[in-house]
Amino acid sequence: QRQPTSDTPRSAVRVAHSPAPPVSSAVVPLLKVPLRLVGVVGRLYVVLESDRGLVLMDQHAAHERILYEQMLRRLEQGDAPSQRLLLPETVELSPRDAQFLREHLPVLSRLGVGLSEFGERTFLLDALPPFVKVSDARRFVLELIDELVAAGREVNSFRLGEQTVAKTVCRHAVKANDPLAGPELENLLNDLRNCAMPYTCPHGRPTLIEMNYRELEKKFGRTQ
């Protein structure tokens, strides 16, 4: 038996279409948008501009993050690079600090810090990673010890010990008043983009602060 046919022309039949997917309102991460270099203020804060507003980058915090991740990557591939000092320095410690440091010499060596026993409580500092600048050897060594002690018992984990020392070493890489030229700042920004955790330094301080145009207009009383 034939089924009844409709008198409605096929061309007049309305086909239901699926609604268009909603446009994503997710904010694009700051380092995924184009950033234009404007200048440097206070010999530390790099001023950048995006189509969203104003961006400030702490060049010291950014450099710490970059070097820290580079250091850990090199450790996964082998020992970190080390450079002999032209003038090795001796560091005398308390008996307690000397014993503690003695136990952690292998960790320091893997990170490119050349420390060796030079007596009962004296150590010889004769090598550092190439990017590290140390004006006070004893203070630097005591800082390493303090960081390792602060990490507590967990530092018995060799890997955590490496991370703790790497943070301290990287702190001595770039200081606030180290001037960087335009191309160096561009390279710094590009290297930061390639980091796994680019938005904070190894110690948790922000590397970038953003103020969008709406916030700026509010600050200047242009909007409520």
N, C-alpha and C positions, 0 to 999 in steps of 0.2 A: 504494500500500500504506500502510495506517495505521500510524503509529508507536506503539509500546507506551506506555501511560500509567502514571504512578506512582500507587500507592494512597495516597501521603502527602497529606493535605489541604494545600491552599495555605496555609491559616492557620498550619500547623505548620512551614512552611519557614522556617529562620532566615536572615535577610538579614545579610550581613557589613557592618558599618558602619565607615567610616574613623575611625581614632582621633582624638580631639579634639586640636587643635593645642596644643603645650606652652605653658604660661604663660611669657611673656617674663620673664627674670630681669635684664634690663638695668636699670641704676640710672637713675632719672629725674634729669636735670641739676638741680643745686641751685636755679637760678633759675626752674625750672619748678614747684617745689613752693611751697605757701603759706609765707610767712615772717612771723612776728609780732615787732614791735619791742619789745624789753625795756628798753633804755637805752643809755647811752654810758659807757665807762670810759676814763680817761686823756685825755679831750677829743679822742679820735681814733678809738677802736675802737667801732663800733656793735655792740651785742649783739642778736642775733636768735635766735628759736626756731622750729624746724620740728617736724613729727611724727617726724623722724629723730634730732633732737638739737640741739646748740648750734652757732650760726654766728656768726663774727666778721667784720665788714666794716671794712676800712681806708677811712675816708671820704675821705682825701686821694687814695689810689690810685684809688678808684672815680671821684672827680670828675675826675681827670686823664684816665681812659679815656673818660668821657662827653664831656668838652670836646674831646678829641683827635679823636674820631670825628665830632662835630658840626662841627668846624673843617674836616676833610677833605671832609665832605659839602657845606659851603658853598663850598669851593674849586671843587668840581665844578660848582656852579651859578653861580659868579662869585667875586668877591673877598670875603674875610672881613671882618666888620664892624670898624671902627676908630673910636676915640674920641680927640679932641684932648685933650692934657694942658693943664691950667690954667697950669702952670709948666713949659715945655719946658726940657730940660737938655742941656748940651753935654758931649760925651765926647771926651777926647783919647786917641789910640791911638799905638802904635809905628808906624813906617813900614810894617813888614810886615803888621801887623794892619789898618792903614788900607787898604792895597791889597787885601787879602783881602776886607774888608767891602765895599769899593767894588764888587767883582765880584758880590756877592750881594745888593745892594740891591733888585733886582727881586723876588727871592724873599721878602725881608722885607716889602716893600710889599704883596704879594699876601696876606700873612698878617696884615695890619693893623698891622704895626710901622712907624711913620713915622720913618725915619732919612734924613737928607740931609746932604750935604757942607757944612761950615761953615768950611772952611779946608783947608790941605794935609793935616793929620792930625787934624782935629777934625770931629765929626759932631754934628748936632742931633737929639735924640730928642724928637719933638713929638706922637706918637700911639701908642696901644697898643690891642689888643683890649679891649672893655669889662670883661671878667672878670679881667684881669691886674692884679696889685698889685706894683709895683716900688718898693722903698725906696732902692735903690742903682742908678742908671742905668748907671754904668760897669761895675759887676759884671755886670749883666744882659746888656749888649752883649758883654762878654768871654766870658760863658757861651755866648751864641749862636755866637760865633766858634769857641770850643773844640769845640762840638758839630759844627759844619760841618767843621772840620779833622779831627776824629776819624772822621767818615764817609768821609774819604779821597777818592780820585779819583771814586768812584761818585757823589759829590754833584754832579758835572757834569750828572747827570740832574736836570732841573728838578723832576721829581716827587719824587725822593728828597730833594732839598734842602728842599722844602716839608714833607715828613714830619719831617725832622730838626729844622727850626725849630719846627714845631708841637709836638713833644715838649717842647722847652725852654720855649716860651711857656706850655704847659699846666702845667708844674711850678710856675709862679708863681700859679696860680689859687686854691687853697685850702691853707692851712697846717694843721698838726696841732692848733693851739689855737684854730681858728675854730669857735665854738660854733654848732651847727645845732639848730633846734627840731624837734619831732616831725613836723609836716607836711613840713618841708624834708628830713628824713631819709627819709620815705616817698617823696617825689618823687625823691630821689637813687637809692633802690633801684629805683623804676620805670624811671627813665632808664637805669640800668645793665642792666636786663632787655632793653632795646631795642637794646643795643650788639651789634655783630657779634662782638666778642671780649671779653666782659664779665669774664672771670676773671683778667685781668692788666692792669696799667697799661701805658702805652706803652713803659715801660722794662723790662717783664718781671716786676715784682713782683706778688705775688698781691693781688687785691682782696678775696677771701673765703677764709676758712678754716673748715672744717666738722669738728666732733667729734661722732660719733654716740653714742647712748645706751650702746651696748656698750662703746665706748672710755671713756666717763665711768665706767661701772660698774667697769671694769677698773682705772681710776685710783684709785677709792675702795675697791678690794679686795673688791668685791661678787661678782665673777666671776674665774675664773682666766684 
